[in-house]
Amino acid sequence: MAKVRKALSSEDELLILRRIVDITTSETDLEGVLGEIVKVALDMAPADSVFVYLFDEANKNLVLRASKTPHKKELGNVALKVGEGLTGWVAKNVKPLAIKANAYNDPRFKAFDVLPEDHYEAFLAVPIVYKGKAVGVINLQHKKPFDFPVEVVDLLGMAARQLGGVVEHARLFSDTRQKAVQFDSLVKVSRSIISEKYLEEILSLIVIVTAEMLNSKICSVMLLDAKGLELTIKATQSLSDEYKKKPNLRVDSSLIGEVVKTLRPLIVEDVRKETRYFYRELAVKEGLSSMVAVPMVVKDRAIGVINVYTKEPHVFSSDEVGILQVVANQAAAAVLNTRLMEEALKSKEALETRKIVERAKGILMKMNDLSEEAAYKMIHKKSMDSCRTMKEIAESIVLMADFQKKA
């Protein structure tokens, strides 16, 4: 026999309405608003579990964002399509749904192995509505059969409609704040690129800033070798020596190598279970789960890859992938600029060496009546015998000649 809750009294309804008004006029952030929604739902119909799902515009699905019981691993990671499961049905039809018993036997039901609440008996869900569209869903569940009073269903539905605008404004504020953090991080990356720091310092700063920006456990930069055959770790904020020293990856036979060949981002839900991932055992040791890898592109050619790993399973949004791609392209520019500077310095050094060697040859030719070829061989032989550069030998000859003139 399903339990029936007594209808809410007028005083109870008034208190709940006041709570809703308080939420709509507060300046609480999104997580705070969702927490208050859970409390209000419990005030209306005490339940064994309460879930709040929000619609993710980027991925076009509903994502679990708040709950009565602790679900730290699942929050942000349990997702379902609109129309999928009981919750998806409510979002698609923008209608409440109440089932007093055997909810898991309903043909619309979808189970998640990570949620023990899948086996609860009674189920009530109402859409969170904003401008006529469902932007989320509130779920209440009972371990035992429970007959939700019509008054409770109506009141919860009305509350969800009132809170729709609050949720959207709080989400907008949260997104704006996150974008501000990302912008600040990109500014730091940009400043590092135009600085006079060495490449190693620049890449180290990039991985630190990126890891903080995306709240990841490990971020690493891998660059292609001169032949374009292997990827080597050049920077990571990981403290693990084993991770830092992991072997190079062959581009033609590795999962991450696909990023270089296709010039497209790659997302892996769980690298520990992905058979094509080369470092599965190391991932288990390091406690890594989800991964996104994006190419570092310069002039339509990948010169490396930036990898980001999370500790818990994570669904990377298009925004996260997009911001990481921006960072990767900036990092690629840093690598290119540094290499161009190194080449310019080498060219300058070569020119200076040539000039001083030419001067030294002239001195030897005049002093010892030598041909140009013989003078060059003398400088070269002295360089080889003394393990000094030809420039150093030439500078010594010029210095000695100048000294003799002054004497």
C-alpha positions in Angstrom: 0.0 0.0 0.0 1.5 3.3 -1.0 1.9 5.9 1.7 0.0 9.2 1.3 1.3 12.4 2.6 -1.2 14.8 4.1 -1.9 17.9 2.0 0.2 20.9 3.0 -1.5 23.4 5.3 -2.0 27.0 4.3 0.8 28.0 6.7 3.2 25.5 5.1 2.4 26.8 1.7 3.0 30.4 2.8 6.3 29.5 4.3 7.4 27.7 1.2 6.3 30.6 -1.0 8.3 33.0 1.2 11.4 30.7 0.8 11.0 30.9 -3.0 10.7 34.7 -2.9 13.9 34.8 -0.7 15.7 32.7 -3.3 14.6 34.8 -6.2 15.8 38.0 -4.5 19.1 36.6 -3.2 22.5 37.0 -4.9 23.5 33.4 -4.3 25.7 31.7 -6.9 24.4 28.8 -9.0 25.6 26.1 -6.5 23.9 28.0 -3.7 20.6 28.3 -5.7 20.6 24.6 -6.5 21.2 23.8 -2.8 18.2 25.9 -1.8 16.0 24.2 -4.4 16.8 20.9 -2.9 15.8 22.2 0.5 12.5 23.7 -0.8 11.7 20.4 -2.5 12.2 18.5 0.8 10.0 21.0 2.6 7.2 20.2 0.2 7.5 16.4 0.1 10.1 14.8 2.4 11.9 12.3 0.2 14.7 9.8 0.4 16.5 11.5 -2.5 16.3 14.7 -4.4 18.1 15.4 -7.7 18.3 18.6 -9.7 19.3 18.2 -13.3 20.1 21.3 -15.5 20.1 21.5 -19.3 23.6 21.8 -20.9 23.1 23.9 -24.0 26.5 23.1 -25.4 26.1 19.3 -25.2 22.3 19.3 -25.6 21.7 17.1 -22.5 20.6 17.1 -18.9 23.4 17.0 -16.3 23.0 16.1 -12.6 24.0 19.2 -10.7 22.7 18.9 -7.1 21.4 16.2 -4.8 20.2 15.6 -1.3 22.7 12.8 -0.6 26.5 13.2 -1.3 27.2 12.4 -5.0 30.5 14.3 -5.5 31.7 11.9 -8.2 28.4 11.9 -10.1 27.6 15.6 -10.0 28.4 17.1 -13.3 29.1 13.7 -14.9 25.7 11.9 -14.9 24.0 13.0 -18.1 21.0 12.0 -20.2 19.5 13.2 -23.4 16.3 15.2 -23.5 13.5 12.5 -23.9 15.7 9.8 -22.3 14.5 8.2 -19.1 11.8 9.5 -16.8 13.7 12.8 -16.2 14.3 13.3 -20.0 10.6 12.7 -20.6 9.7 15.4 -18.2 12.1 17.8 -19.8 11.0 17.0 -23.3 7.2 17.3 -22.6 7.6 20.1 -20.0 5.1 18.2 -17.8 5.3 16.9 -14.2 5.4 13.1 -13.7 4.4 11.2 -10.6 4.7 7.4 -10.1 3.7 6.0 -6.7 5.3 2.6 -7.0 7.6 0.4 -9.2 9.1 3.5 -11.0 12.0 1.3 -12.2 9.5 -0.8 -14.2 8.2 2.1 -16.2 9.1 1.7 -19.9 10.5 5.2 -19.9 12.9 4.5 -17.0 16.7 4.6 -17.6 19.1 3.2 -15.0 22.5 4.6 -14.0 24.8 2.0 -12.4 26.4 4.7 -10.2 23.1 5.8 -8.6 21.6 3.5 -5.9 18.5 5.6 -6.1 17.7 3.8 -9.4 15.9 1.1 -7.3 13.6 3.4 -5.4 9.9 2.8 -5.7 8.2 6.2 -5.9 9.2 9.0 -8.3 8.1 12.6 -8.8 9.7 15.0 -11.3 8.7 18.5 -12.3 10.4 20.7 -15.0 12.3 23.9 -14.1 10.8 26.3 -16.7 12.2 29.5 -18.1 10.5 31.3 -21.0 8.4 28.3 -21.8 11.3 25.9 -22.1 12.6 23.3 -19.6 16.0 24.4 -18.4 16.1 21.6 -15.8 14.2 19.0 -13.8 13.7 18.4 -10.0 13.4 14.7 -9.0 12.1 13.4 -5.7 12.3 9.6 -4.9 11.1 7.3 -2.2 12.5 3.9 -1.2 9.0 2.7 -0.5 5.7 3.3 -2.4 4.4 6.8 -1.9 1.3 8.6 -3.3 2.2 12.2 -3.9 -0.7 14.5 -3.2 -1.9 16.6 -6.2 -1.4 19.8 -4.1 2.2 18.9 -3.6 2.8 18.2 -7.3 1.1 21.5 -8.3 3.0 23.5 -5.7 6.4 22.0 -6.6 5.6 22.6 -10.3 4.8 26.2 -9.5 7.9 26.7 -7.5 10.0 25.2 -10.3 8.5 27.6 -12.8 9.3 30.6 -10.4 12.8 29.4 -9.9 13.5 28.9 -13.6 14.6 32.5 -14.1 16.8 32.4 -10.9 18.6 29.3 -12.1 19.3 30.9 -15.6 20.5 34.1 -14.1 22.7 32.3 -11.6 24.1 30.1 -14.4 24.8 33.1 -16.5 26.7 34.7 -13.6 28.6 31.5 -13.0 29.5 31.2 -16.7 30.6 34.9 -16.8 32.8 34.4 -13.8 34.3 31.3 -15.3 35.0 33.1 -18.6 36.6 35.9 -16.6 39.0 33.3 -15.0 39.7 31.8 -18.4 40.3 35.2 -19.9 42.7 36.0 -17.1 44.5 32.7 -17.7 44.8 33.4 -21.4 46.3 36.8 -20.6 48.9 35.1 -18.5 49.7 32.7 -21.3 49.9 35.5 -23.9 52.2 37.5 -21.6 54.5 34.5 -21.3 54.7 34.1 -25.0 55.9 37.7 -25.7 58.3 37.6 -22.7 62.0 37.0 -23.0 61.8 33.8 -21.0 63.2 30.5 -22.3 60.8 28.0 -23.9 61.0 25.6 -20.9 59.8 28.4 -18.5 57.0 29.4 -20.9 55.7 25.9 -21.3 55.9 25.3 -17.5 53.8 28.4 -16.9 51.3 27.3 -19.6 50.7 23.8 -18.0 50.3 25.3 -14.5 47.8 28.0 -15.6 45.9 25.5 -17.8 45.6 22.9 -15.0 44.2 25.6 -12.6 41.8 26.9 -15.3 40.3 23.5 -16.0 40.7 22.1 -12.5 42.6 19.2 -13.8 45.0 16.8 -12.0 47.6 16.7 -14.7 48.3 18.9 -17.7 51.2 18.2 -20.1 52.8 19.5 -23.3 54.2 17.0 -25.7 56.2 18.2 -28.7 57.1 16.4 -31.9 60.8 15.4 -32.5 62.7 16.8 -35.4 61.6 14.0 -37.7 58.0 14.3 -36.7 57.8 10.6 -35.6 57.6 10.8 -31.8 56.0 12.9 -29.1 58.1 13.8 -26.1 56.9 15.4 -22.8 58.4 18.9 -22.5 56.4 20.3 -19.6 54.0 19.1 -16.9 52.9 20.4 -13.5 52.7 16.8 -12.3 55.0 16.0 -9.3 55.3 12.4 -10.3 58.8 11.5 -11.6 57.3 8.4 -13.2 54.9 10.5 -15.2 57.6 13.0 -16.2 59.9 10.2 -17.5 57.3 8.1 -19.3 58.5 6.9 -22.7 58.0 8.8 -26.0 54.9 8.1 -28.1 55.1 7.0 -31.7 52.7 9.2 -33.7 51.8 6.4 -36.1 50.9 3.8 -33.4 49.4 5.7 -30.5 46.1 7.1 -29.5 47.4 10.6 -28.8 49.3 10.4 -32.1 45.8 10.6 -33.8 45.5 14.1 -32.6 48.6 15.1 -34.5 47.5 13.3 -37.7 43.9 14.6 -37.7 44.5 18.0 -36.2 41.4 17.4 -34.1 40.8 17.2 -30.3 40.4 13.8 -28.7 38.3 13.0 -25.6 38.6 9.8 -23.7 36.0 9.1 -21.0 38.3 6.8 -19.0 41.9 6.2 -20.1 42.2 3.3 -17.7 39.8 1.3 -19.8 40.8 2.6 -23.2 42.8 -0.3 -24.8 44.5 2.1 -27.3 45.8 4.3 -24.5 49.5 3.4 -24.1 49.9 4.4 -20.4 47.0 2.5 -18.8 49.0 1.1 -15.9 50.5 4.5 -15.1 47.0 6.1 -15.3 45.8 3.6 -12.6 48.8 4.5 -10.4 48.4 8.2 -10.8 44.6 8.1 -10.3 43.8 9.5 -13.7 40.4 9.1 -15.4 39.1 11.3 -18.2 41.4 13.0 -20.8 41.2 15.6 -23.5 44.1 16.1 -25.9 44.2 19.0 -28.4 46.7 19.7 -31.2 49.2 22.5 -31.1 48.8 23.9 -34.6 51.0 26.3 -36.6 50.3 27.0 -40.3 47.9 23.9 -40.6 50.6 21.6 -39.1 50.6 20.1 -35.6 53.9 20.5 -33.7 52.7 18.9 -30.5 49.8 18.1 -28.2 48.4 19.5 -24.9 46.9 16.8 -22.7 44.6 17.4 -19.7 43.6 14.7 -17.3 41.0 14.7 -14.5 40.9 12.7 -11.3 37.2 11.9 -11.5 35.2 11.0 -14.6 34.4 14.2 -16.4 32.4 15.2 -19.5 34.5 17.9 -21.2 32.2 20.6 -22.5 32.7 22.3 -25.9 33.7 25.5 -24.1 36.4 23.6 -22.2 37.8 22.0 -25.3 37.6 25.4 -27.1 39.5 27.3 -24.5 42.1 24.5 -24.4 42.5 24.7 -28.1 43.2 28.5 -27.8 45.9 27.8 -25.2 47.4 25.0 -27.4 47.6 27.4 -30.4 49.2 30.1 -28.2 51.7 27.5 -26.9 52.4 26.5 -30.5 53.1 30.1 -31.3 55.5 30.3 -28.3 57.4 27.2 -29.5 57.6 28.6 -33.1 58.8 32.1 -31.9 61.4 30.5 -29.6 62.7 28.3 -32.4 62.9 31.3 -34.8 64.8 33.2 -32.2 67.2 30.3 -31.7 67.7 30.0 -35.5 68.3 33.8 -35.7 70.9 33.6 -32.8 72.6 30.6 -34.5 72.8 32.6 -37.8 74.2 35.6 -36.0 76.7 33.4 -34.2 77.7 31.8 -37.5 78.2 35.2 -39.2 80.3 36.5 -36.3 82.4 33.3 -36.4 82.9 33.6 -40.1 84.0 37.2 -39.8 86.6 36.5 -37.1 87.9 33.4 -38.8 88.3 35.4 -42.1 90.3 38.0 -40.2 92.4 35.4 -38.5 93.1 33.7 -41.9 94.3 37.0 -43.3 96.7 37.5 -40.4 98.2 33.9 -40.8 98.5 34.3 -44.6 100.4 37.5 -44.1 102.6 36.4 -41.2 103.5 32.9 -42.6 103.1 33.5 -46.3 100.3 30.9 -46.5 97.5 30.3 -48.9 94.0 30.8 -47.8 93.3 27.1 -47.7 96.5 26.4 -45.6 95.6 29.2 -43.1 92.1 27.7 -42.7 93.5 24.2 -42.1 95.9 25.6 -39.5 93.0 27.2 -37.6 90.9 24.0 -37.9 93.7 21.7 -36.7 94.4 23.9 -33.7 90.7 23.8 -32.9 90.6 20.0 -33.0 93.8 19.6 -31.0 92.8 22.0 -28.2 89.1 21.0 -28.2 88.2 24.7 -28.6 85.9 26.3 -31.2 87.3 27.8 -34.4 85.9 31.1 -33.2 87.9 30.9 -30.0 91.1 30.1 -31.9 90.5 32.9 -34.4 89.9 35.4 -31.6 93.2 34.3 -30.0 95.1 34.9 -33.3 93.5 38.3 -33.7 94.2 39.3 -30.1 97.9 38.2 -30.4 98.3 40.2 -33.7 96.7 43.3 -32.1 99.1 42.9 -29.1 102.1 42.7 -31.3 101.1 45.8 -33.2 100.8 47.8 -29.9 104.2 46.4 -28.7 
